[in-house]
Structure formats: structure tokens, C-alpha cells
């Protein structure tokens, strides 16, 4: 069965860096677009970034552009989110999800999330 | 940039029909997906590509979207509402100009 497991979330100071990972199993990882979505405490869903199946095409939300970098390793069925210059407003649960079809599809499988807290 | 708007809350009695709307300029020209998120859980896709249901989603859940240039409101309809349907519901589209993915602010469904 399809599984997505995020890791790497923790408490970090403002200005710090963090690398999130998402381990995928149960499907052909290299065939799917993948996406990072976050949710601040008590708030709605916010798209962060998505990456094409090959990794050649990447898009970022404006609040994270220039600070976050998404990547994938199709040989290890893994998705990553490098987060630099972290701010208090980056505090959120971070989910990775699989996108159906091409980049316009819905996200049909989600991990359980990893919590990032940015605080001094 | 493109924006989609949802009403903050909808209340319905058990057995009745809930309609949750997603409003955006010419949303009929876009593909809409809908998610259900129960408290403390990850979101679940309940409708994709405007009106398709993933396997395992009951046919009580349905989506509609007017065609291109035919309206500004997409709708998620839940018939025969049950207590277990109480959750936050989010619509999602893609801005074809920027390729950015956009979520509505979410609608909290309360089952009375």
C-alpha cells in the first residue's frame, strides 16, 4: 500500500536551517509529481512547493521562494525540503503528498506530517 | 494572483444535504479538487478533477464545476450527512499563469 513518512521536524531558532525528508513506498515514486504542503497551528492548508517526477521542474510559493529548496532522489524513493533562514511564520505541520497524474492533479496520498517549530 | 474563497462554516442536520462552495474568477475554467480534514488528522482527497471520487470515498460525496466562462462557483455536495462527516473541507486549484497551487481557506462542516 502507498505510504509516505515525513521526518526531520523539530524546534529550531529563527534564522536556522532544517531538512525535511519524506520516504515513499508502495508505488512507483519516479512516476509522480510530489508536493509539500504546510499547515500552521489552527490555520488552513498552504502549498509550499511541488516538483515534477523527474525533478526538473519545481515551483515555490512566494513566502518560501529563495529560502526553501525541494529535491528528490528517485533511486531512494525520497523527497526532501531544505529550509533555510527560518522564520516564526514557518512554524507549521509539514505534509508531503503524491500528486495524481501530472502537476494539475489532486493530492491522493498524504503523510502524517512532521512538525516544525521556529522559536527562540 | 488567483484567489479562491470558501465560506468559513456550514451547519447541517444529520440526513440532510450539505453544500460547500469554492468561489473564484471563472473557476469553471480550472480543475478543482476537494479535501476533507478531520481534527488531528492529515487531509484526505474526497473529490478530484471537479467530480471524480477516489476509491473508498462514498458516493454521498460529489463535486460540480461550471464549464469555462460559465460561472464562478464550484461545489462539494454531501448527501445524507452523517456525524462522521464533521470536518474541515478545502478546495484546491492550480493557477495556470504561475503554476502555483492554491487552497481555499477551508469550510468547517458542523453536523447539528
Interface residues (C-beta under 8 A of the other chain):
Chain A: X35 X37 X44 X45 X46 X47 X50 X59 X61 X95 X100 X103 X104 X105 X106 X107 X108 X110 X111 X112 X113
Chain B: X31 X33 X35 X37 X42 X43 X44 X45 X47 X48 X49 X54 X88 X90 X92 X94 X98 X99 X100 X101 X102 X103 X104 X105 X106
